[in-house]
Amino acid sequence: MKNTKETQIKDTKITEEGKEQYWCDNEQWGIIDKSEKEIVPCRFDEVYEIENTDRLYFVNEGGWENGHYAIFDTDTQDIIL
């Protein structure tokens, strides 16, 4: 499997937008583009593309029982909502 920075990628799937969603060794999800550049860091329990935007993702972090959903902005590389 591919590596990004310090992350071992264990599994991938192609999103509707043609980007690659990946599951890594910390058992969380992130997004890389076709050139394997990390777009969304591999730190989320779930990652979903938001339609009609190429920079915002709907994410879940903090675990299934105590976690929360948020919007991740790839421009700022931070949670915005």
N, C-alpha and C positions, 0 to 999 in steps of 0.2 A: 504494500500500500504506500501511498504518497506521504510525505512529511511536510508540514508547514512549520517554520520556526522551530518551536520546541514540542510540537504536537504530533503524535503518531495517529494517522487516520486509519480507522478500522473498517469503515463502510461509507459508501457514497450513494446518492441518488440525484438525478437531474430534476430541477424544479421546472415549473411551467414557463418561467422566463429564460430557461436554458442555463441557469447557474447550477453549481453543484453544491448540494447540501451534504455535509459530512458529519459522521459520528466518530468521535475520537476516543483516545484511551482513558479520558476522564469520564466517559460515558455521558457526554453531553454533545450538543449539536452546534454547528457553525455553518457559514457559507463561504465558498471560494468561487472565483470566476474561472473561466476557461484557461487562463494562464496560471492558475493555482495561486493567485493573490488572495489573501484572506480579506473578505468583505465584512463578515460578522464573526467575531471571535468565538471559539469553541468553548462556550461557558453556559449555554442555555439548555434547559430541559426540553424545550420545543422552540422551533423557529419557523415562521410562516411569512411568505412574501405578502406585502400589501399591494393590491391591484393598482395599476395606473401610477406607480412610483417606482423608481429604481434605487431609492436610498432608504426607505423606511421598511422595517420588519416588525411583525408582531411576535413577541418572545415571552417565554415563561422562564423564570429563574427562581431559585431558592427551594426547590423540591416540590414534590406533588402535594404534600399535605399543608405546608406552610409557605409555599411560594406565591408569586404574584405574576400577573400578566402586565406587560409594558410595551412601549414602542421604542425600538432601537433605531437611532439615526446613524447611517454609515458615514455621513459627512463629518459629524462631530465624534463618532465612535463612542457614543454615550446614550444612556436611557433619557428620553425626553418627556415621557408621560407614563 
